[in-house]
Amino acid sequence: MSDFDKSHRYYWFAFAAYFPTGIISALSIYYMKWATDVLLIAPIAIAAILTIGTIWDGITDPVIAAYTDRRRTASGRRKPILRTGLILFSVMAFVIWLPPTSLSGTALFVWLLVGFLVYRLGATLVNVPLKALGLEVFQNANKRMWAIIAQALPILLSSLIAILGLGFILANDSPRETLLWVLIGPSVIAFAAAIWGMGWLTEPSSEHRPRETSVWRMISDVLGNRYHRSILLVQSLQVLAFVSLTFNTPYMVDVILGDDAYFPLVLGTFYVGLALGMPALSLLNARIGMVAVWKTGIWFWVAAFALACTLPFLPTSVAFVLFFVIASVGGLAEASGLVIYPIMGDLVDYDADRSGHRREGLYVTVFELVGKVAAAIVGMLLGIALQTSGYNPDADMQSTQVVYALTFSGAFIPMLLSFFALWWLGRWNFYKEERDYDQFRSDPTETGTQQQETG
């Protein structure tokens, strides 16, 4: 089968897998508020579930990734694991969103905790194999950029659908029953992709690759890559900042505008900004380089966080407009962050050239784990902030302490983290020191100079 056929089969399957799971994942932005306001679980309790889930990910994710990298079977390295993940993820979504109404207190906590752990395991079994496969199928930065766009487009489309579903849920007097119907559609599609769509997906041959025997050696080597460690710090800071804003936004919309029904509109504006930003990525990468694009995106985040800091001090009508401005700027910032995927591909190639082993799964897992750790940290801090500031889900108006706590944790702290990320990214010199891997030159003048030297 030609590389063209393999790549296009990947595009189609990525759509089939990420479209249904993207709907469920997009709804998860609202999950913490759903848990506190609908399931009536204490903020500190749901924050604890998020934290325990991250500890669980820290144990299971590297093992799963190493297993997929080392796996040698006739059915493929990634496909059987991906099939299991699609089924687990879609089933467990019902468990964590719609627990039995008879449960409360400790019983509800245990139900959500166990369900959340299995749900996170399913998410790992989908994301790690599919993203690792993209790094295998596509062998240069430009094609990998299109691979991540192929992953992002169905997620974008599914997120817009999830926003419509969330709007129905918030407007309905029976949110649990409405959510049930919203979850059924994507779950059926995920099952279809797992059962019938897997035959369409083609994995590159791995027979020529030496098999590694030590999982811990693999993990040690991946974390031992000094360029990888540095970029992980930048990624950690950026994800911490992004997740802080996304977790806080449902509460901030409700508290400042007085109605959380506006949240789907704000979220939709974010995804419109993301959609507008993605087509320009390849052009910008070729003109200024991936690192410069990433820096530009972080500056957009700084602008969004700075604007968010002003929300409590503005009239409601002005704050209403500003929420949509912040969302659109954030969408553009998030689009630029997609360059992390081809950058990671270059780091995988760099590692493979020196070790003789392909470790796409582990590299993807480490990046995924960064996001999960960030979400857990932010969830715990937000839970503490809501609990200590006196947040009351039944109150018509929250106290000033709640407003300031949300603004401080969801805007001011993320802005400081973004400044530090910019400073650290400026110190990252992978493409300057390892020029053979720089397919999108950071400095066009360097490209010209190198071409002259080659000629």
VENTA-V731296 format. One record per pair of residues at least 4 apart in sequence whose ideal C-beta (glycine too) atoms are under 6 Angstrom apart, sorted by the first residue. I is the first residue (numbers start at 1). J is the second residue. If there is no record, write none. Layout:
# VENTA-V731296
I/J  I/J
This chain:
# VENTA-V731296
1/5  1/6  1/202  6/137  6/202  7/137  9/200  9/201  9/202  10/14  10/137  11/150  13/197  13/200  13/201  14/18  14/150  14/151  15/19  15/154  16/193  16/197  17/193  18/22  18/151  18/154  18/155  19/154  19/158  20/186  20/189  20/190  21/25  21/89  21/126  22/26  22/154  22/155  22/158  23/158  23/161  23/162  23/186  24/93  24/186  26/159  26/162  27/162  29/246  30/34  30/250  32/46  33/37  33/250  34/38  35/39  35/41  35/46  36/43  36/393  37/393  38/175  41/45  41/46  43/383  43/386  43/387  44/383  44/387  45/109  47/379  47/380  47/383  49/112  49/113  49/116  50/376  50/379  51/376  51/380  53/116  53/120  54/372  54/373  54/376  56/117  57/61  57/120  57/369  57/372  60/64  61/124  61/365  61/369  62/219  62/365  64/124  65/128  65/361  65/362  65/365  66/215  66/218  66/362  67/71  68/77  68/78  68/81  68/129  68/361  69/359  69/361  70/212  71/77  75/80  76/203  78/82  78/129  78/133  79/198  81/125  81/129  82/129  82/130  83/194  83/198  84/125  85/89  85/122  85/125  85/126  86/126  86/190  86/193  86/194  87/194  88/92  88/122  89/122  89/123  89/126  90/187  90/190  92/115  92/118  92/119  92/122  93/97  93/183  94/98  94/183  95/115  96/112  96/115  96/116  96/119  97/179  99/103  99/111  103/107  103/108  103/111  104/108  112/116  115/119  123/127  124/128  127/131  127/368  128/132  128/361  128/364  128/365  131/364  132/360  132/361  132/364  134/147  135/345  135/348  135/360  136/204  136/360  138/143  138/144  138/147  140/439  141/342  141/439  141/440  144/342  144/345  145/282  145/342  148/338  148/341  149/278  152/156  154/158  156/271  156/275  159/271  160/271  163/264  163/267  163/268  165/182  166/264  167/264  168/172  168/178  169/175  169/178  169/179  170/261  172/178  183/187  192/196  193/197  209/358  212/218  212/357  218/359  218/362  220/224  222/359  222/362  225/351  227/430  228/347  230/428  233/424  234/421  234/424  234/425  235/370  236/370  237/417  237/420  237/421  238/421  239/243  239/370  239/371  239/374  240/374  240/417  241/414  241/417  241/418  243/247  243/374  243/375  243/378  244/378  244/410  244/414  245/410  245/414  247/378  247/382  248/252  248/406  248/410  250/260  250/263  251/255  251/406  252/256  252/406  253/257  253/260  253/262  253/263  253/266  254/260  255/398  255/403  256/311  256/319  257/262  257/320  266/323  266/327  269/324  269/327  269/328  270/327  270/330  270/331  273/328  273/331  273/332  274/331  274/334  274/335  277/332  277/335  278/335  280/284  284/288  284/293  285/290  285/293  285/440  288/292  289/440  289/441  289/442  290/339  290/343  290/440  291/442  292/442  293/336  293/339  294/339  295/425  296/336  297/333  297/336  297/337  298/418  298/421  298/422  300/329  300/332  300/333  301/333  301/418  302/415  302/418  303/329  304/326  304/329  304/330  305/411  305/414  305/415  306/415  307/326  308/326  308/411  309/411  309/412  310/314  311/319  312/403  312/407  314/318  314/319  339/343  344/363  346/437  348/360  348/363  350/437  351/355  352/358  359/363  365/369  375/379  378/382  384/388  385/389  385/405  385/409  386/391  389/401  389/402  389/405  390/399  391/402  398/402  406/410  407/411  408/412  409/413  429/433  430/434  431/438  431/442  441/446  441/447
